[in-house]
Amino acid sequence: MSGFDYGGKLPDGQHERHPMLPPEERKPMVRPVRTAYRHLGQRPTGLTRPLTEHEQRVYEGNGYVSFEPYPPEAAPLTGRFWTEQQLASGCGQITSMGLSLAETYAVRPTYYGRTFCATCHDYFEVGAKGEFVWVEQDGTDGPRVGT
């Protein structure tokens, strides 16, 4: 949010203030209001395969360990290479947020570009390629935060 005053950083790394929609814009809800999310990290959205011998030679030194081919409708993109560090990212822990922030997400899922992990003490990307999934009331993982 350009122009928003986030204030200083708290000892845990979180900003003092966060933008949110005013109450009248957060009602009525048409999506579930979720207040907890899990930090999964970066993960492929499709199946991956090991690198071919040719790819290992061409990309030696980049740390790639697998390739995620994209479906034909993603053309001209063909896929993405993944490193072990990317595949092992995310702490797997749950962070909860206040109701006003959760309602803002429910009304406008793309309102925020990043959100805070209380375990990692940092902000990470949200959205279709983001690092978080909502935790449903039954404890299962839901859709990606910001989608």
N, C-alpha and C positions, 0 to 999 in steps of 0.2 A: 504494500500500500504506500504509494509515494505521498509524502507530505504528512503521514501519520506519525505522531510522536510516541514511539514505543517506550520512552524513558530509558533508564539505565538497565543493566543486567543484574539480576538477583544472584546470590551466591551459587545457586544451582545452574546458572547459565540461561535461565528463562528471562524474557523481557518483563519489565514491570507492568506494561499495559499492552492490550491487544485490541485491534479494531473489531467491531461487530456491528451488525445491523441494529437499528433502533427497534424497540419492542413492537411497534406497530407494523414493521416490515417482517417480523419473525412469525407473525400469525396470519392466516391459519396454516398449520402444518399439513403438507401433502406427502411428506416422506417421514419415515421413522426418525425420532430424535435419539441418537446414540451418543453416549457420553464417555465411552472407553474405546481405545484402539490399541492394536498390537504392532510393535515395530518389527516387521518381517525383513526389512532391508530390500535390496534390489533383487528381484527374481524374474526369471523368464516368464513370459505369459503363455508360451507354447512349449513343445518338446524340444530338447536339445540333443545334439549328437557329439561324439568325440571329434576332434580335428582330424582331417585327413593328413597323410604324410606330406603332401604338397603344402597344405595350410601350415603345418608345423614348421616347415622350412621357410616359407615366405614370412611368417609372423613370429619367427624365433626372437625371443627377448622381450616380447610384449606381455607375456604372462597368461596368454589365452589358454584355456583348458577345454572349452566347449563352444559350439556354435548353435545358435537358435535360428533355424530357417523360418522366414516369414511366409505366410500364405500368398498365393498369386495375386490376390486383390491388394496387397501392399506394394506392388510394383510401382516404381522402379526399385524400391528397396528389396534386397534379397535376404537380409538377416542381420544378426548381431553376434559378435564374438563376446564371450564372457570370461573373466578372470576368476581364479579361485577366491580372491578377496571379495569380489562383488557377490559371488554365490554364497559366501559365508557372512555377508553383512547383515546388520540388524541384530538386536539383542534378544528379540523374542518376547520382551516384557510388555506389560500393559501400562498405559498412561490414561488417566481420566481427566476430563475437562469440565468446566463449569457449564451450567445449563444455558446461559446466554450465548456462549461460543458454540455449543452443540446445536442450538436452535438456528444459529446463523448458517452452520454447515447444512442443516436439514433443508432450509429454505433456498440457499444458494451454495451448492456443493463446491463450486469453483471460486468462491470468495477468497479463500486463502491459497497460497502457493506452497507453503511450508507449514509444518507443525512440529511441536516440541516433543522430544522423547525424555521422560523424567529419569530414565536409567542412564542414557547416554549423555544427558545434559547438553543437548544440541538440537537444532532445527534441521529437518530433512524434508525433501520434496514430497508433495501429495499429488494425487491425480492418477490417471491410468497407469503411469509408469512410476508412481510414487512408492514410498517405502512402508506405508502403513495400511492395515485393514481394520475395519470396524469389528469390535467384539459384540456379538449378538447377546441377547438376554440369557440364552441357554449356554453361553460360554464359547460357542463355535465362532470361527472366523467368518466375517461377512465380506461385503464388497470393499474395494479400495477406498480409503478416505479421499474425498475430493472428487468422487465420480457420481 
